[in-house]
């Protein structure tokens, strides 16, 4: 859904407009935040010309080099960051800050943006500039990441409680692998925010008040990184447990085949001896030879079974 939202100050409140023409007829100093959600290139070009900014293409927004993800000039900041969706797909978001106005460029609906709108509507005095809105979005995003990590932890705990020798199958291994992949994506997402905030702390364009808030966000991010590391260690442990169960199951199968082989070795030997049919074999034409050979086979197998049971191998 294509949408443009223009947040501006009026009568000690923050109001919203969805018209680009309204932007051109209102003093630029009144505006706080311009949010572009999946808008056409034509609208982006129009805003670039009016605000004297450059809106990056998506290919530029997803570059991993720090020179592409954080750009600072004498009067503006450009920050690119990936936001995780509920299905763990990455959504690149570009933040452009100039003249105390925040311009955000994205292509999907994001919960952190909705929550930020609620915050600034409830306490408009706490958001005098676009820099304050940016910090609020980052705070909210870290909270969303924390919720995703908590949900991941619950899934890992549930999996850990349900894993057993009977459940050790390919489906369980694939579930562990899926959780590992999602945990790594969460870590990459949180580390990405850490890099962004760390660079923002070096900026001279932010007030001391915002520096303090960014420092608190960094501390929250560091705790999330530790939590993710713990979750990944738990998944490694679950994977080792799974492999241990698989080894136990394989050992049981090998043990069964080994016991069967040992049990049938003496009867096979007896049958081989009496199957040679040499002319001078004394039992060849004996009336009770067949019964004796069968008896010897049964007896030899029984002796081995009794021995195995006494040794508790069965």
C-alpha positions as CSV (number, residue, x, y, z in Angstrom):
1,X,0.0,0.0,0.0
2,X,1.5,3.3,-1.1
3,X,1.2,6.0,1.5
4,X,2.7,9.4,2.4
5,X,2.4,10.8,5.9
6,X,3.5,14.4,6.8
7,X,3.7,15.0,10.5
8,X,3.7,18.6,11.5
9,X,3.3,20.8,14.6
10,X,0.2,22.8,15.1
11,X,-1.5,24.2,18.2
12,X,0.9,22.3,20.6
13,X,-0.1,19.0,18.9
14,X,1.3,16.9,16.1
15,X,-1.0,16.5,13.2
16,X,-0.8,14.3,10.0
17,X,-1.4,15.2,6.4
18,X,-1.2,12.9,3.4
19,X,-0.9,15.6,0.7
20,X,2.4,16.5,-1.0
21,X,0.8,19.8,-2.0
22,X,0.2,20.6,1.7
23,X,4.0,20.3,2.2
24,X,4.6,23.1,-0.4
25,X,2.0,25.4,1.2
26,X,3.1,25.1,4.8
27,X,6.3,26.5,6.4
28,X,9.0,23.9,6.3
29,X,9.9,24.6,9.9
30,X,6.5,23.2,11.1
31,X,7.3,19.8,9.8
32,X,8.7,17.0,12.0
33,X,8.6,13.7,10.1
34,X,7.8,12.7,6.5
35,X,7.1,9.0,6.2
36,X,7.2,7.4,2.7
37,X,5.8,3.9,2.6
38,X,6.2,2.2,-0.8
39,X,5.7,5.4,-2.8
40,X,6.2,6.0,-6.5
41,X,9.5,7.2,-7.9
42,X,7.7,10.3,-9.1
43,X,6.8,11.3,-5.5
44,X,10.4,10.7,-4.4
45,X,11.7,12.9,-7.1
46,X,9.3,15.6,-6.2
47,X,10.4,15.5,-2.6
48,X,14.1,15.4,-3.6
49,X,13.7,18.6,-5.6
50,X,11.7,20.4,-2.9
51,X,13.7,19.4,0.2
52,X,17.1,19.3,-1.6
53,X,17.8,15.8,-0.5
54,X,18.8,12.5,-2.2
55,X,16.6,9.4,-1.6
56,X,18.7,6.3,-2.2
57,X,17.6,3.4,-4.3
58,X,16.9,0.0,-2.6
59,X,20.2,-1.4,-3.9
60,X,22.0,1.4,-2.2
61,X,20.0,1.0,1.0
62,X,21.0,-2.7,1.4
63,X,24.8,-2.1,0.9
64,X,26.7,-3.5,3.9
65,X,29.6,-1.0,3.8
66,X,29.5,1.5,6.6
67,X,30.1,4.3,4.1
68,X,26.8,3.4,2.5
69,X,24.9,2.8,5.7
70,X,25.9,6.0,7.5
71,X,26.5,9.3,5.8
72,X,27.0,12.6,7.7
73,X,27.4,16.0,6.2
74,X,27.5,19.5,7.8
75,X,23.7,19.7,7.9
76,X,22.3,16.2,7.3
77,X,22.4,12.6,8.2
78,X,21.6,9.5,6.2
79,X,21.2,6.2,8.0
80,X,20.3,2.9,6.4
81,X,19.2,-0.1,8.5
82,X,17.4,-3.4,8.1
83,X,14.2,-4.1,10.0
84,X,13.0,-7.7,10.4
85,X,9.4,-8.5,9.5
86,X,7.3,-11.1,11.4
87,X,8.3,-13.8,8.8
88,X,12.0,-12.9,9.4
89,X,12.4,-11.2,6.0
90,X,14.6,-8.1,5.9
91,X,13.1,-4.7,5.1
92,X,15.6,-2.0,4.3
93,X,14.7,1.4,5.8
94,X,16.4,4.7,5.0
95,X,16.4,7.6,7.5
96,X,17.3,11.1,6.2
97,X,17.6,13.9,8.7
98,X,18.0,17.5,7.5
99,X,16.8,20.8,9.0
100,X,15.4,18.9,12.0
101,X,13.1,17.0,9.7
102,X,13.1,13.2,9.5
103,X,12.4,11.5,6.2
104,X,11.9,7.8,6.3
105,X,11.8,5.6,3.2
106,X,10.5,2.0,3.4
107,X,8.5,-0.5,1.5
108,X,6.5,-2.4,4.1
109,X,4.3,-1.8,7.1
110,X,6.4,-2.0,10.3
111,X,5.1,-2.4,13.9
112,X,7.8,-0.1,15.2
113,X,6.5,2.8,13.1
114,X,3.0,2.3,14.3
115,X,4.1,2.3,17.9
116,X,6.2,5.4,17.3
117,X,3.2,7.3,15.9
118,X,1.2,6.4,19.0
119,X,4.1,7.7,21.2
120,X,4.4,11.1,19.5
121,X,0.7,11.5,19.4
122,X,0.4,10.9,23.1
123,X,3.3,13.2,24.1
124,X,3.9,15.7,21.3
125,X,6.1,18.0,23.5
126,X,8.7,15.2,23.8
127,X,9.3,15.3,20.0
128,X,10.3,18.8,18.9
129,X,12.6,17.6,16.0
130,X,12.9,14.7,13.6
131,X,16.0,13.6,15.5
132,X,13.8,12.8,18.5
133,X,11.4,10.8,16.2
134,X,14.4,8.8,14.9
135,X,15.5,8.0,18.4
136,X,11.9,7.0,19.3
137,X,11.8,4.7,16.3
138,X,15.1,3.0,17.3
139,X,13.8,2.6,20.9
140,X,10.6,1.0,19.6
141,X,12.5,-1.2,17.2
142,X,14.8,-2.5,20.0
143,X,11.6,-3.3,22.0
144,X,10.2,-5.2,19.0
145,X,13.5,-7.1,18.6
146,X,13.4,-8.0,22.4
147,X,9.9,-9.4,21.9
148,X,11.0,-11.5,18.9
149,X,14.0,-12.8,20.9
150,X,11.7,-13.6,23.9
151,X,9.4,-15.5,21.5
152,X,12.3,-17.3,20.1
153,X,13.5,-18.3,23.6
154,X,10.1,-19.7,24.4
155,X,10.2,-21.8,21.2
156,X,13.6,-23.1,22.1
157,X,12.4,-23.9,25.7
158,X,9.4,-25.8,24.3
159,X,11.6,-27.7,21.9
160,X,14.1,-28.5,24.7
161,X,11.3,-29.9,26.9
162,X,9.8,-32.0,24.1
163,X,13.0,-33.6,22.8
164,X,13.4,-37.2,23.5
165,X,14.8,-40.4,22.1
166,X,11.6,-41.2,20.3
167,X,11.3,-37.7,18.8
168,X,14.9,-37.7,17.4
169,X,14.0,-37.6,13.7
170,X,14.8,-35.5,10.6
171,X,11.9,-33.2,11.3
172,X,13.3,-32.3,14.7
173,X,16.7,-31.6,13.2
174,X,15.2,-29.3,10.6
175,X,13.3,-27.4,13.3
176,X,16.6,-26.9,15.2
177,X,18.3,-25.7,12.0
178,X,15.4,-23.3,11.3
179,X,15.7,-21.8,14.8
180,X,19.4,-21.4,14.4
181,X,18.9,-19.5,11.1
182,X,16.4,-17.2,12.7
183,X,18.6,-16.6,15.7
184,X,21.4,-15.6,13.5
185,X,19.1,-13.3,11.6
186,X,18.1,-11.7,14.9
187,X,21.7,-11.3,15.8
188,X,22.5,-9.6,12.5
189,X,19.5,-7.3,12.9
190,X,20.5,-6.3,16.5
191,X,24.2,-5.8,15.5
192,X,23.1,-3.6,12.6
193,X,21.2,-1.4,15.1
194,X,24.3,-1.3,17.3
195,X,26.5,-0.1,14.5
196,X,23.9,2.6,13.6
197,X,23.5,3.9,17.1
198,X,27.3,3.8,17.7
199,X,27.9,6.1,14.7
200,X,25.0,8.4,15.7
201,X,26.7,8.9,19.1
202,X,29.7,10.4,17.3
203,X,27.5,12.9,15.5
204,X,27.7,16.6,16.4
205,X,24.1,17.2,15.1
206,X,22.4,15.5,18.0
207,X,21.7,17.2,21.3
208,X,23.2,15.9,24.6
209,X,19.7,14.8,25.6
210,X,19.5,12.4,22.6
211,X,23.1,11.2,23.3
212,X,21.9,10.0,26.7
213,X,19.0,8.2,25.1
214,X,21.2,6.6,22.5
215,X,23.6,5.4,25.2
216,X,20.7,3.7,26.9
217,X,19.7,2.0,23.6
218,X,23.2,0.8,23.2
219,X,23.0,-0.8,26.7
220,X,19.7,-2.5,25.8
221,X,21.2,-3.8,22.5
222,X,24.2,-5.2,24.4
223,X,21.9,-7.1,26.7
224,X,20.0,-8.4,23.7
225,X,23.2,-9.6,22.0
226,X,24.1,-11.6,25.2
227,X,20.6,-13.1,25.2
228,X,20.9,-14.1,21.6
229,X,24.3,-15.7,22.3
230,X,22.8,-17.7,25.1
231,X,19.9,-18.8,22.8
232,X,22.4,-19.9,20.1
233,X,24.4,-21.9,22.7
234,X,21.2,-23.6,23.8
235,X,20.4,-24.6,20.2
236,X,24.0,-26.0,19.9
237,X,23.3,-28.0,23.0
238,X,20.0,-29.3,21.6
239,X,21.7,-30.2,18.3
240,X,24.3,-32.2,20.3
241,X,21.6,-33.9,22.3
242,X,19.8,-34.8,19.1
243,X,23.0,-36.3,17.6
244,X,23.5,-38.2,20.9
245,X,20.0,-39.7,20.6
246,X,20.7,-40.6,17.0
247,X,23.9,-42.3,18.0
248,X,22.1,-44.2,20.8
249,X,19.4,-45.4,18.3
250,X,22.0,-46.4,15.8
251,X,23.9,-48.3,18.5
252,X,20.8,-50.2,19.4
253,X,20.2,-51.2,15.8
254,X,23.9,-52.3,15.4
255,X,23.6,-54.2,18.8
256,X,20.5,-56.1,17.5
257,X,22.2,-57.1,14.3
258,X,25.3,-58.1,16.2
259,X,23.3,-60.3,18.6
260,X,21.4,-61.9,15.8
261,X,24.6,-62.6,13.9
262,X,26.3,-64.2,17.0
263,X,23.2,-66.3,17.8
264,X,23.1,-67.7,14.3
265,X,26.8,-68.3,13.9
266,X,26.9,-71.8,15.8
267,X,23.7,-73.1,14.0
268,X,25.2,-72.0,10.7
269,X,28.5,-73.8,11.5
270,X,26.6,-77.0,12.4
271,X,24.5,-76.8,9.2
272,X,27.6,-76.2,7.1
273,X,29.4,-79.2,8.6
274,X,26.5,-81.6,8.0
275,X,25.9,-80.1,4.6
276,X,29.2,-81.3,3.2
277,X,27.9,-84.8,2.3
278,X,31.2,-86.7,2.4
279,X,30.9,-90.5,1.8
280,X,32.8,-91.4,5.1
281,X,30.7,-89.1,7.4
282,X,29.5,-91.5,10.2
283,X,26.2,-89.5,10.8
284,X,25.3,-89.3,7.1
285,X,23.1,-92.4,7.0
286,X,22.3,-92.4,10.7
287,X,18.6,-92.6,11.5
288,X,18.7,-89.8,14.2
289,X,21.3,-87.6,12.4
290,X,18.8,-85.0,11.2
291,X,17.2,-84.7,14.7
292,X,20.6,-84.5,16.3
293,X,21.8,-81.7,14.0
294,X,18.6,-79.7,14.6
295,X,18.9,-80.2,18.3
296,X,22.5,-79.0,18.3
297,X,21.5,-75.8,16.4
298,X,18.7,-75.0,18.9
299,X,20.9,-75.8,21.9
300,X,23.8,-73.6,20.7
301,X,21.4,-70.7,20.0
302,X,19.7,-71.2,23.4
303,X,23.0,-71.2,25.3
304,X,24.1,-67.9,23.7
305,X,20.7,-66.3,24.5
306,X,21.0,-67.4,28.1
307,X,24.5,-66.1,28.3
308,X,23.6,-62.7,26.9
309,X,20.7,-62.4,29.3
310,X,22.9,-63.1,32.3
311,X,25.3,-60.5,31.1
312,X,22.3,-58.1,30.7
313,X,23.2,-57.5,27.0
314,X,19.6,-58.2,26.1
